[in-house]
Amino acid sequence: MKFAYLIMGNFDDKTDKAEIHNGIAQIIGVANIEEAIKVVQRLQNEGVNCIELCGAFGEEGARKIIEATDNKLPIGYVVHLKEQNDVYKAAFSH
């Protein structure tokens, strides 16, 4: 199985990426949802079987990615427990 993890922030998908096990697992940085859609469609065409998204995508972003792949790939996104809201807010407010 080939899978990819997308992170969203101040990234460029052409340069902010890495892979292990000859591309079986990839991590790719994207700047926004529009860039992510292009990347996931390319990944789908390349035979990636599963995509995980960082929490910055949120539910709405995950739904856009699912739609972009015609709901043919498992798409997940990272979330955290409510008890950690303050910790996350502190970590990402810089």
PDB file of N, CA, C and O in Angstrom:
ATOM      1  N   MET A   1       0.838  -1.178   0.000  1.00  0.00           N
ATOM      2  CA  MET A   1       0.000   0.000   0.000  1.00  0.00           C
ATOM      3  C   MET A   1       0.886   1.244   0.000  1.00  0.00           C
ATOM      4  O   MET A   1       1.869   1.321   0.737  1.00  0.00           O
ATOM      5  N   LYS A   2       0.525   2.210  -0.832  1.00  0.00           N
ATOM      6  CA  LYS A   2       1.205   3.500  -0.866  1.00  0.00           C
ATOM      7  C   LYS A   2       0.313   4.520  -0.169  1.00  0.00           C
ATOM      8  O   LYS A   2      -0.894   4.572  -0.407  1.00  0.00           O
ATOM      9  N   PHE A   3       0.921   5.332   0.697  1.00  0.00           N
ATOM     10  CA  PHE A   3       0.128   6.359   1.360  1.00  0.00           C
ATOM     11  C   PHE A   3       0.898   7.661   1.470  1.00  0.00           C
ATOM     12  O   PHE A   3       2.124   7.699   1.368  1.00  0.00           O
ATOM     13  N   ALA A   4       0.134   8.736   1.684  1.00  0.00           N
ATOM     14  CA  ALA A   4       0.724  10.066   1.793  1.00  0.00           C
ATOM     15  C   ALA A   4       0.085  10.811   2.952  1.00  0.00           C
ATOM     16  O   ALA A   4      -1.085  10.610   3.277  1.00  0.00           O
ATOM     17  N   TYR A   5       0.875  11.668   3.561  1.00  0.00           N
ATOM     18  CA  TYR A   5       0.414  12.550   4.633  1.00  0.00           C
ATOM     19  C   TYR A   5       0.655  13.972   4.159  1.00  0.00           C
ATOM     20  O   TYR A   5       1.787  14.334   3.837  1.00  0.00           O
ATOM     21  N   LEU A   6      -0.394  14.782   4.112  1.00  0.00           N
ATOM     22  CA  LEU A   6      -0.275  16.167   3.682  1.00  0.00           C
ATOM     23  C   LEU A   6      -0.349  17.091   4.888  1.00  0.00           C
ATOM     24  O   LEU A   6      -1.214  16.943   5.751  1.00  0.00           O
ATOM     25  N   ILE A   7       0.568  18.040   4.931  1.00  0.00           N
ATOM     26  CA  ILE A   7       0.551  19.078   5.958  1.00  0.00           C
ATOM     27  C   ILE A   7       0.304  20.413   5.255  1.00  0.00           C
ATOM     28  O   ILE A   7       0.792  20.638   4.147  1.00  0.00           O
ATOM     29  N   MET A   8      -0.452  21.291   5.902  1.00  0.00           N
ATOM     30  CA  MET A   8      -0.792  22.562   5.284  1.00  0.00           C
ATOM     31  C   MET A   8      -0.233  23.706   6.119  1.00  0.00           C
ATOM     32  O   MET A   8      -0.384  23.743   7.340  1.00  0.00           O
ATOM     33  N   GLY A   9       0.408  24.626   5.437  1.00  0.00           N
ATOM     34  CA  GLY A   9       1.003  25.789   6.089  1.00  0.00           C
ATOM     35  C   GLY A   9       1.811  26.569   5.080  1.00  0.00           C
ATOM     36  O   GLY A   9       1.435  26.659   3.911  1.00  0.00           O
ATOM     37  N   ASN A  10       2.899  27.125   5.517  1.00  0.00           N
ATOM     38  CA  ASN A  10       3.770  27.902   4.637  1.00  0.00           C
ATOM     39  C   ASN A  10       4.699  26.941   3.886  1.00  0.00           C
ATOM     40  O   ASN A  10       5.900  26.890   4.154  1.00  0.00           O
ATOM     41  N   PHE A  11       4.125  26.176   2.939  1.00  0.00           N
ATOM     42  CA  PHE A  11       4.864  25.143   2.222  1.00  0.00           C
ATOM     43  C   PHE A  11       4.672  25.293   0.717  1.00  0.00           C
ATOM     44  O   PHE A  11       3.758  25.974   0.251  1.00  0.00           O
ATOM     45  N   ASP A  12       5.556  24.638  -0.029  1.00  0.00           N
ATOM     46  CA  ASP A  12       5.473  24.532  -1.485  1.00  0.00           C
ATOM     47  C   ASP A  12       5.587  23.049  -1.815  1.00  0.00           C
ATOM     48  O   ASP A  12       6.608  22.424  -1.525  1.00  0.00           O
ATOM     49  N   ASP A  13       4.551  22.486  -2.415  1.00  0.00           N
ATOM     50  CA  ASP A  13       4.538  21.041  -2.655  1.00  0.00           C
ATOM     51  C   ASP A  13       5.664  20.556  -3.554  1.00  0.00           C
ATOM     52  O   ASP A  13       5.986  19.368  -3.546  1.00  0.00           O
ATOM     53  N   LYS A  14       6.265  21.442  -4.323  1.00  0.00           N
ATOM     54  CA  LYS A  14       7.351  21.028  -5.212  1.00  0.00           C
ATOM     55  C   LYS A  14       8.676  20.824  -4.469  1.00  0.00           C
ATOM     56  O   LYS A  14       9.527  20.049  -4.905  1.00  0.00           O
ATOM     57  N   THR A  15       8.841  21.524  -3.349  1.00  0.00           N
ATOM     58  CA  THR A  15      10.114  21.422  -2.621  1.00  0.00           C
ATOM     59  C   THR A  15       9.967  20.879  -1.204  1.00  0.00           C
ATOM     60  O   THR A  15      10.919  20.325  -0.656  1.00  0.00           O
ATOM     61  N   ASP A  16       8.806  21.029  -0.612  1.00  0.00           N
ATOM     62  CA  ASP A  16       8.591  20.608   0.777  1.00  0.00           C
ATOM     63  C   ASP A  16       7.945  19.228   0.816  1.00  0.00           C
ATOM     64  O   ASP A  16       6.740  19.085   1.025  1.00  0.00           O
ATOM     65  N   LYS A  17       8.793  18.212   0.607  1.00  0.00           N
ATOM     66  CA  LYS A  17       8.296  16.838   0.562  1.00  0.00           C
ATOM     67  C   LYS A  17       9.419  15.876   0.888  1.00  0.00           C
ATOM     68  O   LYS A  17      10.601  16.193   0.753  1.00  0.00           O
ATOM     69  N   ALA A  18       9.018  14.692   1.321  1.00  0.00           N
ATOM     70  CA  ALA A  18       9.982  13.638   1.628  1.00  0.00           C
ATOM     71  C   ALA A  18       9.285  12.302   1.434  1.00  0.00           C
ATOM     72  O   ALA A  18       8.057  12.214   1.455  1.00  0.00           O
ATOM     73  N   GLU A  19      10.091  11.265   1.244  1.00  0.00           N
ATOM     74  CA  GLU A  19       9.522   9.931   1.107  1.00  0.00           C
ATOM     75  C   GLU A  19      10.452   8.908   1.737  1.00  0.00           C
ATOM     76  O   GLU A  19      11.655   9.130   1.875  1.00  0.00           O
ATOM     77  N   ILE A  20       9.864   7.786   2.112  1.00  0.00           N
ATOM     78  CA  ILE A  20      10.638   6.662   2.628  1.00  0.00           C
ATOM     79  C   ILE A  20      10.170   5.389   1.921  1.00  0.00           C
ATOM     80  O   ILE A  20       9.107   5.357   1.302  1.00  0.00           O
ATOM     81  N   HIS A  21      10.968   4.373   2.027  1.00  0.00           N
ATOM     82  CA  HIS A  21      10.672   3.081   1.405  1.00  0.00           C
ATOM     83  C   HIS A  21      10.332   3.240  -0.071  1.00  0.00           C
ATOM     84  O   HIS A  21       9.305   2.749  -0.540  1.00  0.00           O
ATOM     85  N   ASN A  22      11.213   3.938  -0.804  1.00  0.00           N
ATOM     86  CA  ASN A  22      11.052   4.135  -2.251  1.00  0.00           C
ATOM     87  C   ASN A  22       9.697   4.712  -2.636  1.00  0.00           C
ATOM     88  O   ASN A  22       9.110   4.309  -3.640  1.00  0.00           O
ATOM     89  N   GLY A  23       9.201   5.650  -1.845  1.00  0.00           N
ATOM     90  CA  GLY A  23       7.963   6.345  -2.166  1.00  0.00           C
ATOM     91  C   GLY A  23       6.704   5.690  -1.651  1.00  0.00           C
ATOM     92  O   GLY A  23       5.607   6.187  -1.906  1.00  0.00           O
ATOM     93  N   ILE A  24       6.831   4.588  -0.933  1.00  0.00           N
ATOM     94  CA  ILE A  24       5.632   3.940  -0.388  1.00  0.00           C
ATOM     95  C   ILE A  24       4.948   4.858   0.622  1.00  0.00           C
ATOM     96  O   ILE A  24       3.720   4.880   0.703  1.00  0.00           O
ATOM     97  N   ALA A  25       5.725   5.610   1.387  1.00  0.00           N
ATOM     98  CA  ALA A  25       5.186   6.587   2.337  1.00  0.00           C
ATOM     99  C   ALA A  25       5.767   7.956   1.994  1.00  0.00           C
ATOM    100  O   ALA A  25       6.978   8.112   1.835  1.00  0.00           O
ATOM    101  N   GLN A  26       4.883   8.939   1.883  1.00  0.00           N
ATOM    102  CA  GLN A  26       5.302  10.290   1.531  1.00  0.00           C
ATOM    103  C   GLN A  26       4.705  11.297   2.506  1.00  0.00           C
ATOM    104  O   GLN A  26       3.634  11.081   3.072  1.00  0.00           O
ATOM    105  N   ILE A  27       5.417  12.391   2.688  1.00  0.00           N
ATOM    106  CA  ILE A  27       4.864  13.550   3.391  1.00  0.00           C
ATOM    107  C   ILE A  27       5.077  14.739   2.462  1.00  0.00           C
ATOM    108  O   ILE A  27       6.164  14.943   1.922  1.00  0.00           O
ATOM    109  N   ILE A  28       4.013  15.517   2.291  1.00  0.00           N
ATOM    110  CA  ILE A  28       4.053  16.620   1.343  1.00  0.00           C
ATOM    111  C   ILE A  28       3.434  17.849   2.000  1.00  0.00           C
ATOM    112  O   ILE A  28       2.344  17.777   2.567  1.00  0.00           O
ATOM    113  N   GLY A  29       4.134  18.972   1.919  1.00  0.00           N
ATOM    114  CA  GLY A  29       3.608  20.236   2.429  1.00  0.00           C
ATOM    115  C   GLY A  29       2.873  20.988   1.334  1.00  0.00           C
ATOM    116  O   GLY A  29       3.356  21.078   0.206  1.00  0.00           O
ATOM    117  N   VAL A  30       1.711  21.525   1.663  1.00  0.00           N
ATOM    118  CA  VAL A  30       0.930  22.331   0.722  1.00  0.00           C
ATOM    119  C   VAL A  30       0.573  23.655   1.375  1.00  0.00           C
ATOM    120  O   VAL A  30       0.512  23.754   2.601  1.00  0.00           O
ATOM    121  N   ALA A  31       0.340  24.667   0.560  1.00  0.00           N
ATOM    122  CA  ALA A  31       0.050  25.998   1.078  1.00  0.00           C
ATOM    123  C   ALA A  31      -1.425  26.216   1.378  1.00  0.00           C
ATOM    124  O   ALA A  31      -1.767  27.003   2.261  1.00  0.00           O
ATOM    125  N   ASN A  32      -2.308  25.525   0.649  1.00  0.00           N
ATOM    126  CA  ASN A  32      -3.749  25.764   0.780  1.00  0.00           C
ATOM    127  C   ASN A  32      -4.531  24.593   0.200  1.00  0.00           C
ATOM    128  O   ASN A  32      -3.950  23.643  -0.325  1.00  0.00           O
ATOM    129  N   ILE A  33      -5.843  24.672   0.301  1.00  0.00           N
ATOM    130  CA  ILE A  33      -6.713  23.589  -0.182  1.00  0.00           C
ATOM    131  C   ILE A  33      -6.576  23.413  -1.695  1.00  0.00           C
ATOM    132  O   ILE A  33      -6.537  22.283  -2.182  1.00  0.00           O
ATOM    133  N   GLU A  34      -6.504  24.501  -2.432  1.00  0.00           N
ATOM    134  CA  GLU A  34      -6.409  24.405  -3.883  1.00  0.00           C
ATOM    135  C   GLU A  34      -5.164  23.628  -4.301  1.00  0.00           C
ATOM    136  O   GLU A  34      -5.227  22.769  -5.181  1.00  0.00           O
ATOM    137  N   GLU A  35      -4.044  23.930  -3.672  1.00  0.00           N
ATOM    138  CA  GLU A  35      -2.806  23.201  -3.961  1.00  0.00           C
ATOM    139  C   GLU A  35      -2.947  21.741  -3.536  1.00  0.00           C
ATOM    140  O   GLU A  35      -2.483  20.841  -4.237  1.00  0.00           O
ATOM    141  N   ALA A  36      -3.579  21.509  -2.407  1.00  0.00           N
ATOM    142  CA  ALA A  36      -3.777  20.147  -1.915  1.00  0.00           C
ATOM    143  C   ALA A  36      -4.606  19.327  -2.895  1.00  0.00           C
ATOM    144  O   ALA A  36      -4.306  18.156  -3.126  1.00  0.00           O
ATOM    145  N   ILE A  37      -5.631  19.916  -3.465  1.00  0.00           N
ATOM    146  CA  ILE A  37      -6.471  19.201  -4.428  1.00  0.00           C
ATOM    147  C   ILE A  37      -5.644  18.742  -5.623  1.00  0.00           C
ATOM    148  O   ILE A  37      -5.768  17.599  -6.062  1.00  0.00           O
ATOM    149  N   LYS A  38      -4.811  19.618  -6.144  1.00  0.00           N
ATOM    150  CA  LYS A  38      -3.946  19.239  -7.274  1.00  0.00           C
ATOM    151  C   LYS A  38      -3.006  18.103  -6.877  1.00  0.00           C
ATOM    152  O   LYS A  38      -2.793  17.166  -7.646  1.00  0.00           O
ATOM    153  N   VAL A  39      -2.451  18.195  -5.678  1.00  0.00           N
ATOM    154  CA  VAL A  39      -1.513  17.170  -5.206  1.00  0.00           C
ATOM    155  C   VAL A  39      -2.220  15.826  -5.032  1.00  0.00           C
ATOM    156  O   VAL A  39      -1.699  14.800  -5.470  1.00  0.00           O
ATOM    157  N   VAL A  40      -3.385  15.812  -4.407  1.00  0.00           N
ATOM    158  CA  VAL A  40      -4.061  14.522  -4.176  1.00  0.00           C
ATOM    159  C   VAL A  40      -4.538  13.897  -5.473  1.00  0.00           C
ATOM    160  O   VAL A  40      -4.551  12.673  -5.598  1.00  0.00           O
ATOM    161  N   GLN A  41      -4.927  14.710  -6.433  1.00  0.00           N
ATOM    162  CA  GLN A  41      -5.314  14.141  -7.725  1.00  0.00           C
ATOM    163  C   GLN A  41      -4.109  13.519  -8.423  1.00  0.00           C
ATOM    164  O   GLN A  41      -4.226  12.470  -9.058  1.00  0.00           O
ATOM    165  N   ARG A  42      -2.949  14.168  -8.304  1.00  0.00           N
ATOM    166  CA  ARG A  42      -1.723  13.595  -8.863  1.00  0.00           C
ATOM    167  C   ARG A  42      -1.364  12.299  -8.142  1.00  0.00           C
ATOM    168  O   ARG A  42      -1.026  11.299  -8.776  1.00  0.00           O
ATOM    169  N   LEU A  43      -1.441  12.325  -6.813  1.00  0.00           N
ATOM    170  CA  LEU A  43      -1.122  11.135  -6.025  1.00  0.00           C
ATOM    171  C   LEU A  43      -2.051   9.980  -6.377  1.00  0.00           C
ATOM    172  O   LEU A  43      -1.612   8.836  -6.496  1.00  0.00           O
ATOM    173  N   GLN A  44      -3.320  10.279  -6.541  1.00  0.00           N
ATOM    174  CA  GLN A  44      -4.285   9.249  -6.909  1.00  0.00           C
ATOM    175  C   GLN A  44      -3.907   8.629  -8.258  1.00  0.00           C
ATOM    176  O   GLN A  44      -3.963   7.410  -8.420  1.00  0.00           O
ATOM    177  N   ASN A  45      -3.528   9.460  -9.213  1.00  0.00           N
ATOM    178  CA  ASN A  45      -3.110   8.963 -10.530  1.00  0.00           C
ATOM    179  C   ASN A  45      -1.827   8.146 -10.454  1.00  0.00           C
ATOM    180  O   ASN A  45      -1.593   7.274 -11.291  1.00  0.00           O
ATOM    181  N   GLU A  46      -0.994   8.426  -9.450  1.00  0.00           N
ATOM    182  CA  GLU A  46       0.263   7.696  -9.263  1.00  0.00           C
ATOM    183  C   GLU A  46       0.076   6.410  -8.458  1.00  0.00           C
ATOM    184  O   GLU A  46       1.042   5.683  -8.226  1.00  0.00           O
ATOM    185  N   GLY A  47      -1.139   6.126  -8.038  1.00  0.00           N
ATOM    186  CA  GLY A  47      -1.405   4.877  -7.344  1.00  0.00           C
ATOM    187  C   GLY A  47      -1.344   4.922  -5.831  1.00  0.00           C
ATOM    188  O   GLY A  47      -1.282   3.874  -5.189  1.00  0.00           O
ATOM    189  N   VAL A  48      -1.358   6.122  -5.240  1.00  0.00           N
ATOM    190  CA  VAL A  48      -1.417   6.215  -3.785  1.00  0.00           C
ATOM    191  C   VAL A  48      -2.780   5.692  -3.338  1.00  0.00           C
ATOM    192  O   VAL A  48      -3.808   6.046  -3.914  1.00  0.00           O
ATOM    193  N   ASN A  49      -2.778   4.840  -2.300  1.00  0.00           N
ATOM    194  CA  ASN A  49      -3.995   4.159  -1.862  1.00  0.00           C
ATOM    195  C   ASN A  49      -4.702   4.809  -0.685  1.00  0.00           C
ATOM    196  O   ASN A  49      -5.872   4.514  -0.441  1.00  0.00           O
ATOM    197  N   CYS A  50      -4.021   5.694   0.062  1.00  0.00           N
ATOM    198  CA  CYS A  50      -4.595   6.266   1.275  1.00  0.00           C
ATOM    199  C   CYS A  50      -3.920   7.609   1.535  1.00  0.00           C
ATOM    200  O   CYS A  50      -2.710   7.753   1.361  1.00  0.00           O
ATOM    201  N   ILE A  51      -4.719   8.591   1.956  1.00  0.00           N
ATOM    202  CA  ILE A  51      -4.177   9.917   2.243  1.00  0.00           C
ATOM    203  C   ILE A  51      -4.663  10.366   3.615  1.00  0.00           C
ATOM    204  O   ILE A  51      -5.850  10.282   3.930  1.00  0.00           O
ATOM    205  N   GLU A  52      -3.724  10.842   4.421  1.00  0.00           N
ATOM    206  CA  GLU A  52      -4.036  11.445   5.718  1.00  0.00           C
ATOM    207  C   GLU A  52      -3.709  12.932   5.627  1.00  0.00           C
ATOM    208  O   GLU A  52      -2.752  13.327   4.962  1.00  0.00           O
ATOM    209  N   LEU A  53      -4.506  13.745   6.298  1.00  0.00           N
ATOM    210  CA  LEU A  53      -4.336  15.195   6.288  1.00  0.00           C
ATOM    211  C   LEU A  53      -4.055  15.694   7.689  1.00  0.00           C
ATOM    212  O   LEU A  53      -4.571  15.148   8.664  1.00  0.00           O
ATOM    213  N   CYS A  54      -3.234  16.736   7.793  1.00  0.00           N
ATOM    214  CA  CYS A  54      -3.000  17.327   9.100  1.00  0.00           C
ATOM    215  C   CYS A  54      -4.271  18.023   9.566  1.00  0.00           C
ATOM    216  O   CYS A  54      -5.184  18.257   8.775  1.00  0.00           O
ATOM    217  N   GLY A  55      -4.325  18.349  10.833  1.00  0.00           N
ATOM    218  CA  GLY A  55      -5.504  18.960  11.424  1.00  0.00           C
ATOM    219  C   GLY A  55      -5.878  20.306  10.842  1.00  0.00           C
ATOM    220  O   GLY A  55      -7.027  20.729  10.969  1.00  0.00           O
ATOM    221  N   ALA A  56      -4.934  20.997  10.200  1.00  0.00           N
ATOM    222  CA  ALA A  56      -5.232  22.306   9.615  1.00  0.00           C
ATOM    223  C   ALA A  56      -6.311  22.222   8.533  1.00  0.00           C
ATOM    224  O   ALA A  56      -6.976  23.218   8.249  1.00  0.00           O
ATOM    225  N   PHE A  57      -6.489  21.059   7.933  1.00  0.00           N
ATOM    226  CA  PHE A  57      -7.516  20.892   6.903  1.00  0.00           C
ATOM    227  C   PHE A  57      -8.915  20.965   7.499  1.00  0.00           C
ATOM    228  O   PHE A  57      -9.838  21.478   6.866  1.00  0.00           O
ATOM    229  N   GLY A  58      -9.076  20.449   8.725  1.00  0.00           N
ATOM    230  CA  GLY A  58     -10.391  20.409   9.349  1.00  0.00           C
ATOM    231  C   GLY A  58     -11.360  19.547   8.553  1.00  0.00           C
ATOM    232  O   GLY A  58     -11.018  19.009   7.500  1.00  0.00           O
ATOM    233  N   GLU A  59     -12.551  19.431   9.066  1.00  0.00           N
ATOM    234  CA  GLU A  59     -13.557  18.587   8.413  1.00  0.00           C
ATOM    235  C   GLU A  59     -13.917  19.104   7.023  1.00  0.00           C
ATOM    236  O   GLU A  59     -14.050  18.319   6.084  1.00  0.00           O
ATOM    237  N   GLU A  60     -14.072  20.409   6.889  1.00  0.00           N
ATOM    238  CA  GLU A  60     -14.440  20.983   5.589  1.00  0.00           C
ATOM    239  C   GLU A  60     -13.360  20.707   4.533  1.00  0.00           C
ATOM    240  O   GLU A  60     -13.669  20.339   3.400  1.00  0.00           O
ATOM    241  N   GLY A  61     -12.115  20.887   4.914  1.00  0.00           N
ATOM    242  CA  GLY A  61     -11.022  20.602   3.977  1.00  0.00           C
ATOM    243  C   GLY A  61     -10.950  19.131   3.617  1.00  0.00           C
ATOM    244  O   GLY A  61     -10.703  18.782   2.463  1.00  0.00           O
ATOM    245  N   ALA A  62     -11.163  18.268   4.599  1.00  0.00           N
ATOM    246  CA  ALA A  62     -11.157  16.831   4.327  1.00  0.00           C
ATOM    247  C   ALA A  62     -12.268  16.484   3.345  1.00  0.00           C
ATOM    248  O   ALA A  62     -12.067  15.667   2.446  1.00  0.00           O
ATOM    249  N   ARG A  63     -13.426  17.091   3.506  1.00  0.00           N
ATOM    250  CA  ARG A  63     -14.534  16.831   2.581  1.00  0.00           C
ATOM    251  C   ARG A  63     -14.187  17.281   1.160  1.00  0.00           C
ATOM    252  O   ARG A  63     -14.557  16.613   0.195  1.00  0.00           O
ATOM    253  N   LYS A  64     -13.490  18.395   1.024  1.00  0.00           N
ATOM    254  CA  LYS A  64     -13.072  18.874  -0.303  1.00  0.00           C
ATOM    255  C   LYS A  64     -12.089  17.895  -0.944  1.00  0.00           C
ATOM    256  O   LYS A  64     -12.142  17.655  -2.150  1.00  0.00           O
ATOM    257  N   ILE A  65     -11.197  17.336  -0.137  1.00  0.00           N
ATOM    258  CA  ILE A  65     -10.238  16.364  -0.667  1.00  0.00           C
ATOM    259  C   ILE A  65     -10.955  15.074  -1.057  1.00  0.00           C
ATOM    260  O   ILE A  65     -10.644  14.486  -2.093  1.00  0.00           O
ATOM    261  N   ILE A  66     -11.902  14.632  -0.250  1.00  0.00           N
ATOM    262  CA  ILE A  66     -12.688  13.439  -0.585  1.00  0.00           C
ATOM    263  C   ILE A  66     -13.412  13.659  -1.914  1.00  0.00           C
ATOM    264  O   ILE A  66     -13.424  12.777  -2.774  1.00  0.00           O
ATOM    265  N   GLU A  67     -14.005  14.820  -2.075  1.00  0.00           N
ATOM    266  CA  GLU A  67     -14.709  15.146  -3.321  1.00  0.00           C
ATOM    267  C   GLU A  67     -13.738  15.158  -4.505  1.00  0.00           C
ATOM    268  O   GLU A  67     -14.069  14.670  -5.585  1.00  0.00           O
ATOM    269  N   ALA A  68     -12.547  15.712  -4.303  1.00  0.00           N
ATOM    270  CA  ALA A  68     -11.552  15.793  -5.381  1.00  0.00           C
ATOM    271  C   ALA A  68     -11.074  14.418  -5.831  1.00  0.00           C
ATOM    272  O   ALA A  68     -10.620  14.258  -6.963  1.00  0.00           O
ATOM    273  N   THR A  69     -11.173  13.434  -4.960  1.00  0.00           N
ATOM    274  CA  THR A  69     -10.759  12.071  -5.320  1.00  0.00           C
ATOM    275  C   THR A  69     -11.975  11.193  -5.636  1.00  0.00           C
ATOM    276  O   THR A  69     -11.864   9.968  -5.689  1.00  0.00           O
ATOM    277  N   ASP A  70     -13.123  11.818  -5.842  1.00  0.00           N
ATOM    278  CA  ASP A  70     -14.370  11.102  -6.152  1.00  0.00           C
ATOM    279  C   ASP A  70     -14.698  10.034  -5.109  1.00  0.00           C
ATOM    280  O   ASP A  70     -15.309   9.014  -5.428  1.00  0.00           O
ATOM    281  N   ASN A  71     -14.290  10.272  -3.863  1.00  0.00           N
ATOM    282  CA  ASN A  71     -14.559   9.341  -2.758  1.00  0.00           C
ATOM    283  C   ASN A  71     -14.059   7.923  -3.061  1.00  0.00           C
ATOM    284  O   ASN A  71     -14.679   6.937  -2.663  1.00  0.00           O
ATOM    285  N   LYS A  72     -12.934   7.840  -3.769  1.00  0.00           N
ATOM    286  CA  LYS A  72     -12.384   6.525  -4.135  1.00  0.00           C
ATOM    287  C   LYS A  72     -11.184   6.130  -3.291  1.00  0.00           C
ATOM    288  O   LYS A  72     -10.685   5.011  -3.403  1.00  0.00           O
ATOM    289  N   LEU A  73     -10.713   7.049  -2.439  1.00  0.00           N
ATOM    290  CA  LEU A  73      -9.580   6.762  -1.552  1.00  0.00           C
ATOM    291  C   LEU A  73      -9.992   7.012  -0.111  1.00  0.00           C
ATOM    292  O   LEU A  73     -10.798   7.904   0.152  1.00  0.00           O
ATOM    293  N   PRO A  74      -9.453   6.240   0.829  1.00  0.00           N
ATOM    294  CA  PRO A  74      -9.676   6.590   2.226  1.00  0.00           C
ATOM    295  C   PRO A  74      -8.914   7.884   2.552  1.00  0.00           C
ATOM    296  O   PRO A  74      -7.709   7.984   2.324  1.00  0.00           O
ATOM    297  N   ILE A  75      -9.629   8.846   3.078  1.00  0.00           N
ATOM    298  CA  ILE A  75      -9.047  10.136   3.448  1.00  0.00           C
ATOM    299  C   ILE A  75      -9.336  10.352   4.933  1.00  0.00           C
ATOM    300  O   ILE A  75     -10.490  10.306   5.360  1.00  0.00           O
ATOM    301  N   GLY A  76      -8.299  10.583   5.702  1.00  0.00           N
ATOM    302  CA  GLY A  76      -8.465  10.876   7.118  1.00  0.00           C
ATOM    303  C   GLY A  76      -7.817  12.210   7.445  1.00  0.00           C
ATOM    304  O   GLY A  76      -7.001  12.719   6.676  1.00  0.00           O
ATOM    305  N   TYR A  77      -8.180  12.768   8.579  1.00  0.00           N
ATOM    306  CA  TYR A  77      -7.490  13.976   9.031  1.00  0.00           C
ATOM    307  C   TYR A  77      -7.271  13.895  10.533  1.00  0.00           C
ATOM    308  O   TYR A  77      -8.077  13.320  11.265  1.00  0.00           O
ATOM    309  N   VAL A  78      -6.186  14.469  10.970  1.00  0.00           N
ATOM    310  CA  VAL A  78      -5.750  14.386  12.353  1.00  0.00           C
ATOM    311  C   VAL A  78      -6.554  15.355  13.209  1.00  0.00           C
ATOM    312  O   VAL A  78      -6.752  16.513  12.841  1.00  0.00           O
ATOM    313  N   VAL A  79      -7.009  14.867  14.348  1.00  0.00           N
ATOM    314  CA  VAL A  79      -7.707  15.704  15.317  1.00  0.00           C
ATOM    315  C   VAL A  79      -7.082  15.476  16.688  1.00  0.00           C
ATOM    316  O   VAL A  79      -6.264  14.573  16.861  1.00  0.00           O
ATOM    317  N   HIS A  80      -7.463  16.285  17.644  1.00  0.00           N
ATOM    318  CA  HIS A  80      -6.960  16.101  19.004  1.00  0.00           C
ATOM    319  C   HIS A  80      -8.142  16.144  19.981  1.00  0.00           C
ATOM    320  O   HIS A  80      -9.235  16.596  19.638  1.00  0.00           O
ATOM    321  N   LEU A  81      -7.902  15.677  21.168  1.00  0.00           N
ATOM    322  CA  LEU A  81      -8.933  15.679  22.201  1.00  0.00           C
ATOM    323  C   LEU A  81      -9.176  17.092  22.718  1.00  0.00           C
ATOM    324  O   LEU A  81      -8.257  17.911  22.749  1.00  0.00           O
ATOM    325  N   LYS A  82     -10.406  17.378  23.121  1.00  0.00           N
ATOM    326  CA  LYS A  82     -10.758  18.712  23.630  1.00  0.00           C
ATOM    327  C   LYS A  82      -9.875  19.139  24.793  1.00  0.00           C
ATOM    328  O   LYS A  82      -9.572  20.322  24.944  1.00  0.00           O
ATOM    329  N   GLU A  83      -9.457  18.170  25.623  1.00  0.00           N
ATOM    330  CA  GLU A  83      -8.614  18.508  26.774  1.00  0.00           C
ATOM    331  C   GLU A  83      -7.301  19.172  26.351  1.00  0.00           C
ATOM    332  O   GLU A  83      -6.641  19.819  27.164  1.00  0.00           O
ATOM    333  N   GLN A  84      -6.931  19.016  25.101  1.00  0.00           N
ATOM    334  CA  GLN A  84      -5.677  19.567  24.616  1.00  0.00           C
ATOM    335  C   GLN A  84      -5.849  20.900  23.883  1.00  0.00           C
ATOM    336  O   GLN A  84      -4.874  21.430  23.349  1.00  0.00           O
ATOM    337  N   ASN A  85      -7.044  21.443  23.845  1.00  0.00           N
ATOM    338  CA  ASN A  85      -7.281  22.689  23.109  1.00  0.00           C
ATOM    339  C   ASN A  85      -6.302  23.792  23.504  1.00  0.00           C
ATOM    340  O   ASN A  85      -5.729  24.445  22.632  1.00  0.00           O
ATOM    341  N   ASP A  86      -6.102  24.010  24.802  1.00  0.00           N
ATOM    342  CA  ASP A  86      -5.196  25.078  25.250  1.00  0.00           C
ATOM    343  C   ASP A  86      -3.755  24.809  24.845  1.00  0.00           C
ATOM    344  O   ASP A  86      -3.021  25.728  24.480  1.00  0.00           O
ATOM    345  N   VAL A  87      -3.357  23.551  24.912  1.00  0.00           N
ATOM    346  CA  VAL A  87      -1.983  23.187  24.534  1.00  0.00           C
ATOM    347  C   VAL A  87      -1.774  23.438  23.034  1.00  0.00           C
ATOM    348  O   VAL A  87      -0.750  23.992  22.635  1.00  0.00           O
ATOM    349  N   TYR A  88      -2.727  23.039  22.220  1.00  0.00           N
ATOM    350  CA  TYR A  88      -2.630  23.271  20.774  1.00  0.00           C
ATOM    351  C   TYR A  88      -2.649  24.747  20.446  1.00  0.00           C
ATOM    352  O   TYR A  88      -1.874  25.208  19.608  1.00  0.00           O
ATOM    353  N   LYS A  89      -3.524  25.494  21.096  1.00  0.00           N
ATOM    354  CA  LYS A  89      -3.607  26.926  20.851  1.00  0.00           C
ATOM    355  C   LYS A  89      -2.266  27.595  21.161  1.00  0.00           C
ATOM    356  O   LYS A  89      -1.804  28.448  20.402  1.00  0.00           O
ATOM    357  N   ALA A  90      -1.655  27.213  22.258  1.00  0.00           N
ATOM    358  CA  ALA A  90      -0.344  27.770  22.641  1.00  0.00           C
ATOM    359  C   ALA A  90       0.730  27.383  21.626  1.00  0.00           C
ATOM    360  O   ALA A  90       1.560  28.212  21.251  1.00  0.00           O
ATOM    361  N   ALA A  91       0.716  26.150  21.191  1.00  0.00           N
ATOM    362  CA  ALA A  91       1.752  25.668  20.266  1.00  0.00           C
ATOM    363  C   ALA A  91       1.658  26.328  18.902  1.00  0.00           C
ATOM    364  O   ALA A  91       2.683  26.613  18.282  1.00  0.00           O
ATOM    365  N   PHE A  92       0.454  26.574  18.428  1.00  0.00           N
ATOM    366  CA  PHE A  92       0.287  27.089  17.057  1.00  0.00           C
ATOM    367  C   PHE A  92      -0.016  28.576  16.979  1.00  0.00           C
ATOM    368  O   PHE A  92      -0.341  29.074  15.902  1.00  0.00           O
ATOM    369  N   SER A  93       0.080  29.292  18.078  1.00  0.00           N
ATOM    370  CA  SER A  93      -0.224  30.727  18.044  1.00  0.00           C
ATOM    371  C   SER A  93       1.014  31.592  17.801  1.00  0.00           C
ATOM    372  O   SER A  93       0.919  32.819  17.806  1.00  0.00           O
ATOM    373  N   HIS A  94       2.161  30.970  17.590  1.00  0.00           N
ATOM    374  CA  HIS A  94       3.398  31.740  17.366  1.00  0.00           C
ATOM    375  C   HIS A  94       3.505  32.238  15.975  1.00  0.00           C
ATOM    376  O   HIS A  94       4.484  32.900  15.629  1.00  0.00           O
TER     377      HIS A  94
END
